[in-house]
Amino acid sequence: SLARAARTAGLCGEIVGAGRNAAHLQRAVELGVVDCYDTDLAKAVSGADLIVVAVPLGAMKTVFAAIKDALATDAIITDVGSAKASVIDDAVAVFGEMPSRLVPGHPIAGTENSGVEASFPELFRDRRVILTPTERTDAQATEVVRRLWEGTGAQVTEMEVAHHDEVLAATSHLPHVLAYTLVETLARMGERDEIFQYAAGGFRDFTRIASSDPVMWRDICLANHDALLAMVERYQSDLGSLAEAI
């Protein structure tokens, strides 16, 4: 969706796709999402001005290691991960320090659908994007990433890393955990076919996100486990109070 939005807004000259599945990448070419692709990440980023790492959080370190030696001197890197401390930790582990041209980012946008077929250029319009530059982050690099997201129609704000992870644990990660857990609870009930058959609109709205990519959300829960566990414990306490009241 970012590639589509950037192209629609005329923000880039050439878009190179990178990934493990050549068939998916070829489909992206056919749809006009990317101009070309490479399954070799080092080759894909060679000569790039800006690299957007859009992978599950558990794959960040591997991707950083794969592209480390192929980056142009002035290349800017950003990401779209839902937790930021883990991304910075992975970058430091690979590069030896926080790269000055790495601008951690997180678009607060998305659907439960995955894959290039589900992408659309309006996804970020009037949605928030949070950037979490550190004290080492180059101001010019941050400005470039800001202009990219603003060009897609997003509202860009900056936030301290730890605060971002706490806020998102409450507003995004906990709701996903609750949705997954509710669906699992109902699926374990003996009359599950009938239960899901009679589920009304409210139930569908609440559990829609439970069909999101499980690998991505497993990684988010593990990467932001401290902040998420704090929110789970707080919710458990409130749920206990509600049970007593009922």
N, C-alpha and C positions, 0 to 999 in steps of 0.2 A: 504493500500500500504506500509506503514511503517512496519507493521508486516511481510508482505511478503519479503520486502527488508532485514529486520534484520535477518530473518530466512535464506534467501539465502546466506547472508554473514557470517552466523555462529556467530552472535553477541549475541545470547541469548539462554538460556536453555529451558525455558518454557514460553509460551505466554498465558496469561489469558485474554479472552475478557470480556467486561462488557457493559451492555446497557439495554434498556427497553424491547426490542423485542426478546424473546427467539427463535423465528423461524429464525430471521436474524442471531442470534449468532450461532444457530445450523448449519446453512448453512455455516458460517465461519469455523466451525469445519470440515464439510464435504469437504470443499475446501482446507483444510490444512493451513488456515490462522492463526487460533488459536488452541491451544491444548485442551482447555476447556473454560467454560464460567460461569458467574453467573450474574443474574439480580439484585442481592444485591451488591451494589457497595462496601460496607464495607467488605464483604466477598471476593470480587474479588481482592481487594488490599492487603488483609492480607498476610504478609510475602513477599510482592513484593519488589524487589530491586529498580525498576524504574517504575513509573507510567506516562503514556502519556495521558493527558486529551485532547481528540479530540471531542469536542462538540461545538455547536453554542455558541457564546460569552454570550448570555443571560442565558445559563445554567451553566456557570462556577461556580458561587457562590453556586448554589445548589449542584453541584458535590463536591466542596471543603468541604462543610458542611457534606456531606454524608460520606466522606472518612477520615475526620479529626481524629477521635478517633481510627481508625483502622490501621493507618500507622505505620510501623516499625520505630524505632528511627532514623535509618540511611537511610531511604527511600528517593529517589530523585524523585521530581515531575517536569515534564515539560509539555508544552502545544503546540498547533499548531495554536493558535488564530491569526487572521489577524490584530488585534489591541492589543497593549500591556498594555497601561495604565489602561484599564478597568479590565484586568486580575489581575494586581497587586492590584488594589483597592478592587476587590472581595476577593482576598487572605487575605489582611489586615483585611477586615471586618469579615472574618471567623476565622482566626487564631490570631487576635489581633495585629499582626505585620507581616512584610514580612518574610515568612519562609526562613531560610538560605539555605534550600535544594530545593527550588523552582527556576528553571531556565526557565524563560519565553522564548519561541521560536516561530519562524514562518517560515515554509518552503515556499519558493516562487515557488510553484509547484501545479499543480492540473488540473483537467478537469472540464467540465460542468456536468459530470456524478457523481452520488452518489451511495453509497451502496457497499457491499462487492463484488458483482459480477463485479463491474467496477474497482476493485483494480488490480494493477500490480506492480511487484518489481522494475521496471526500472524508476518509476515516478520521483525519486529525482536525478537520475544520471546527473551530470554536471549542476544541478540547485542550486540556492543559498538558504541557510538557514540562517536566522538572529537570533542570540541569543541576548537578552537584559538583562543580569544580572544587578542587582542593587548593591549598595555598601554593602548590607547585604548578597548577594549571596555567598555561599561557593565556593571557586575556584575549589576544587576537584569535586564538583557536576557539575560545568560548564564544566569541562574537560570530565567527563563521557558522558554528553549529546553531547558535541562536537564530541567525538569519535563515538557515535552512528550514528550521521548524516553523518560524513565522511565515515563511513563504508557502507552507502547506496550509496556512490558515489557523495554526495553533497559537495558543496563548502561552508564552514561555515565562517561567519563573525559576529562580535559583533557590536552593535549599542546602543546608548543611547535611552531610552524609547520614549521620546517625539519626537526625530528626526525620529525614526522608524515610528511613527504614522503619521507624516507629509509627509514623503517620500511615504508611502503606500497609503495615501489619494490621492496623485497625480498620482501614477503609477498604482494603482490597483482599489481602491475604486471608484474614479471618472469615469474611463472607464466603470465599471459595472453599475454605476448609469446612465451614458449616454446611454448604450446599452438597459437597461430596459426602459428608457424613450422613446427612438426612437421606439422600438417595440410597446409600449403602444400608442404612437402618431399615428402610422400607423394602429394599430388595431381599433382605434376610427374612422378612415376614412370610409366613406360609401362603397368604392370599395375595402375593405380590402382583400377579397378573390383574386381578380385580382392582387392587389399589391403584395401579397406574392407569387402568382403563377409566376410572372415575375421577382422576385428578383434574381439578378445574384450572382455570387460567392463572389464579394466584399461585398455585403450586408450580405450574410450568414456568412462570416468571422467576420464581425463587430458585428453581433447580436448573434453569437453562445453563448457567455457568458450570454446572457439574459435568457438562459434556465437553468442557475445554480440554486442551492437550494435557494428558496426565503427566507426561515426562516433564514438560515445562513447569507444571505446578508442583511436582515432587521437588524439583530443583529449587524453586522459590521457597518452599517451606523449609528445606534444609539450609539454604543460604541465609535466610533471615530467621533462624529458629529461635534466637533469644527474644527478639521483639515479638514474634508470633506467639511463643509460649506464654509470655506475659499477658498478651491479649486473651488467649484461650483461658488462662486461669481467672482472669477478671470476668470473662463471660460466664464461666462455670459458676462463679460466685453469684452473679446476678441471676443466672438461670435457677440456681438453688433457691434464691429468694422468691423468684416467681413461682416455683413449684409449691413453696410453703404458702404463698398468698392464694393460689388456686385451691 
